């Protein structure tokens, strides 16, 4: 990663999820007049697909709940409770299931059958699982908050991931906003990728997105209710994808941002002519 900044900065990592970040500490005059920061990085994009055939699932179990490194992914988030209607829905739609993969698939199918991708009006985009299951609509944040809540209520570790989508078939352009998805953990298999909202948009890839993420995305951070460091005085971040700033201990609103991408050759310049 390359950073162009007139302001001094340091690198950090949040204690709960291990997300890396860069903290800028402007001088009073720089804060008053404003300043620009440019971050550039190169990412290698690959399809992430996990085999979910019978042979691969033979040793899978839910014993991951005994792994202390996964405990956070069995706990509630501020907007993702694991009791009440979320727990009731999870129990209803996994009744009779005997394996974690059966439970996961039935929860995934329920979310797809019940939710619709709809960003009209208000309420969507916060990842409020109760709002999502009541309103039965929302964006990727809402789809996956409901999925994660039902999974955790069923004793299956699940985590929230967020990054940026890249338009299929384009080699450069602006990125208008974020995209998020989920993963759940099966002991003996590992983390299994899921993208319920993309599956809703493209029903032909419903089976693909249960166990796979395509190449049209760049991952940034894990988790919800994020406190970047002890220097953060405001509330924990609902999720962390856009820049966050504070002045005098209060969040700064309406930061201006712009995101874009460009495909580059994977061949090192020195070898391009060989």
C-alpha positions in Angstrom: 0.0 0.0 0.0 1.2 3.5 -0.8 0.0 6.6 1.1 0.2 10.2 -0.1 -0.6 12.4 2.9 0.5 15.9 4.2 -0.5 14.6 7.7 1.5 12.3 9.9 0.1 8.8 10.3 0.6 5.5 12.0 -0.5 1.9 11.4 -2.7 0.1 13.8 -4.8 -3.1 14.3 -8.0 -3.4 16.3 -7.8 -5.7 19.2 -11.0 -7.8 18.6 -10.9 -8.7 14.9 -7.3 -7.8 13.9 -8.4 -5.4 11.2 -5.5 -3.2 10.1 -6.0 0.6 9.7 -4.1 3.8 9.3 -4.5 6.6 11.8 -3.9 10.2 10.7 -3.1 12.9 13.3 -3.4 16.3 11.7 -2.2 19.5 13.3 -4.9 22.0 14.4 -4.4 24.1 11.2 -4.7 21.1 9.0 -7.9 20.0 10.7 -9.3 23.5 10.3 -8.5 23.9 6.6 -8.9 20.2 5.6 -6.5 17.9 3.8 -6.5 15.2 1.2 -5.2 11.6 1.6 -4.6 9.2 -1.3 -4.3 5.5 -0.6 -3.3 3.2 -3.4 -2.8 -0.5 -3.1 -2.5 -3.6 -5.4 -4.7 -6.6 -4.7 -4.7 -10.1 -6.3 -8.3 -11.2 -6.7 -9.1 -14.9 -6.7 -12.3 -16.9 -6.6 -12.8 -18.4 -3.1 -14.6 -21.7 -3.3 -14.9 -24.4 -0.7 -15.8 -28.0 -1.6 -19.1 -29.0 0.1 -19.4 -32.5 -1.4 -20.2 -35.5 0.8 -16.5 -36.5 1.1 -15.4 -33.0 2.2 -18.2 -32.8 4.8 -17.6 -36.3 6.3 -15.7 -34.9 9.2 -17.5 -31.6 9.5 -19.1 -30.8 12.9 -20.1 -27.9 15.1 -17.4 -28.5 17.6 -15.8 -25.2 16.6 -17.9 -23.7 19.4 -15.3 -25.0 21.7 -12.5 -23.2 19.9 -11.9 -19.9 21.9 -10.7 -18.2 18.7 -14.2 -18.5 17.3 -16.2 -17.5 20.4 -16.8 -14.0 19.2 -18.5 -15.4 16.1 -21.1 -17.1 18.3 -22.0 -13.9 20.2 -24.5 -11.2 19.4 -23.8 -7.8 17.9 -25.6 -4.7 18.9 -28.0 -5.0 15.9 -27.8 -8.8 15.6 -29.4 -10.3 18.7 -29.5 -14.0 19.1 -32.7 -14.3 21.0 -36.4 -13.5 20.3 -37.5 -13.7 16.7 -34.1 -14.4 15.4 -33.7 -17.5 17.6 -37.3 -18.6 16.9 -36.8 -18.4 13.1 -33.5 -20.3 13.3 -35.1 -23.1 15.3 -38.2 -23.2 13.0 -36.1 -23.5 9.8 -33.6 -26.0 11.1 -36.0 -28.4 12.9 -35.0 -32.0 12.0 -31.5 -31.1 10.8 -28.8 -33.3 12.1 -25.7 -31.6 10.7 -24.4 -28.0 10.6 -24.3 -28.0 6.8 -28.0 -28.9 6.7 -28.8 -26.1 9.1 -26.6 -23.6 7.2 -28.3 -24.4 3.9 -31.8 -24.2 5.3 -31.0 -20.8 6.9 -29.5 -19.6 3.6 -32.5 -20.8 1.6 -34.9 -19.1 4.1 -33.1 -15.7 3.8 -33.3 -15.9 0.0 -36.9 -17.0 0.0 -37.9 -14.2 2.5 -35.8 -11.2 1.8 -35.8 -9.0 -1.3 -33.0 -6.6 -2.4 -34.7 -3.2 -1.9 -33.1 0.0 -1.0 -36.2 2.2 -1.1 -37.3 4.3 1.9 -35.5 4.2 5.2 -34.1 1.5 7.6 -32.1 -0.5 5.2 -28.3 -0.7 5.3 -27.8 -0.7 9.0 -27.6 -4.4 9.3 -30.4 -4.6 11.9 -31.3 -8.2 11.8 -34.7 -7.8 13.5 -35.6 -4.9 11.1 -34.6 -7.1 8.2 -36.7 -10.1 9.2 -39.7 -7.9 9.9 -39.4 -5.7 6.8 -38.2 -8.6 4.6 -36.0 -6.4 2.5 -32.8 -4.4 2.5 -29.3 -4.5 1.0 -26.4 -6.9 1.5 -25.9 -5.7 5.1 -29.4 -6.6 6.0 -29.4 -10.0 4.2 -26.2 -11.1 5.9 -27.1 -9.7 9.4 -30.2 -11.9 9.3 -28.2 -14.9 8.0 -25.4 -14.4 10.6 -27.9 -14.0 13.5 -29.8 -17.2 12.6 -26.5 -19.1 12.2 -25.1 -18.0 15.5 -28.4 -18.8 17.2 -28.0 -22.3 15.8 -24.6 -22.7 17.4 -22.6 -22.2 14.1 -19.9 -19.5 14.1 -20.5 -16.9 11.4 -18.8 -13.7 10.6 -19.5 -10.5 8.7 -17.1 -9.3 6.0 -17.1 -6.1 4.0 -15.2 -4.6 1.1 -15.8 -3.2 -2.3 -17.5 -4.7 -5.4 -15.9 -4.4 -8.8 -18.2 -4.4 -11.8 -18.0 -7.5 -13.9 -16.5 -7.1 -17.4 -14.9 -3.7 -16.7 -11.2 -3.1 -16.2 -11.4 0.3 -14.6 -13.9 2.8 -13.2 -15.4 4.3 -10.1 -16.7 2.3 -7.2 -20.0 3.8 -5.9 -20.2 1.9 -2.6 -19.4 -1.1 -0.4 -20.5 -4.7 -0.6 -20.6 -7.2 2.3 -21.0 -10.9 2.6 -20.5 -13.7 5.2 -18.7 -16.8 6.1 -19.6 -19.6 8.5 -17.3 -22.1 10.2 -17.4 -25.9 9.9 -14.9 -27.9 12.0 -13.0 -30.1 9.6 -13.7 -27.8 6.7 -12.9 -24.2 7.8 -14.6 -21.0 6.8 -17.3 -21.4 4.2 -18.1 -18.3 2.0 -21.7 -17.2 1.4 -23.2 -14.3 -0.5 -27.0 -14.3 -0.1 -27.7 -10.9 -1.6 -25.8 -11.7 -4.8 -27.6 -15.0 -5.0 -30.9 -13.1 -4.7 -29.9 -10.8 -7.6 -28.7 -13.8 -9.7 -30.9 -16.9 -9.0 -28.9 -19.0 -11.4 -25.9 -18.7 -9.1 -27.9 -19.6 -5.9 -25.9 -22.8 -5.4 -22.6 -21.2 -6.3 -22.9 -18.5 -3.7 -23.4 -21.1 -1.0 -19.8 -22.0 -0.6 -18.1 -19.5 -2.9 -17.2 -15.9 -3.5 -16.5 -14.7 -7.0 -13.5 -12.5 -8.1 -15.6 -9.3 -8.4 -14.8 -8.0 -4.9 -12.0 -6.8 -2.6 -12.2 -7.7 1.1 -11.4 -4.9 3.6 -12.5 -5.8 7.2 -14.2 -8.2 9.5 -16.9 -7.7 12.1 -19.4 -5.3 13.7 -19.2 -3.0 16.7 -15.6 -2.1 16.0 -13.5 -0.1 18.3 -10.3 0.7 16.4 -8.2 1.7 19.4 -8.3 3.2 22.8 -8.0 6.6 21.1 -11.5 6.2 19.6 -13.9 8.2 21.8 -17.1 7.8 19.8 -19.3 4.7 19.8 -18.0 1.5 18.2 -18.4 1.5 14.5 -21.3 -0.5 13.1 -19.0 -1.7 10.4 -15.7 -0.3 9.1 -15.4 0.4 5.4 -15.4 4.2 5.0 -12.9 6.6 6.7 -13.8 7.5 10.3 -12.7 10.8 12.0 -13.1 12.5 15.3 -12.4 16.0 16.6 -12.5 16.8 20.3 -13.8 13.3 20.9 -16.8 13.7 18.5 -17.3 11.9 15.2 -16.8 14.1 12.1 -19.7 13.8 9.6 -19.8 14.1 5.8 -16.2 13.2 5.0 -15.7 13.3 1.3 -14.5 10.1 -0.3 -13.9 8.7 -3.8 -13.0 5.1 -4.7 -11.9 3.8 -8.0 -10.0 0.8 -9.5 -7.9 -0.2 -12.5 -6.8 -3.6 -13.6 -3.0 -3.9 -13.9 -0.9 -6.6 -15.5 0.2 -9.5 -13.3 3.4 -9.6 -15.2 6.3 -7.6 -13.6 7.4 -4.8 -15.9 10.9 -6.2 -16.1 9.5 -9.4 -17.5 6.9 -8.0 -19.8 9.2 -7.8 -22.8 10.6 -11.3 -22.5 
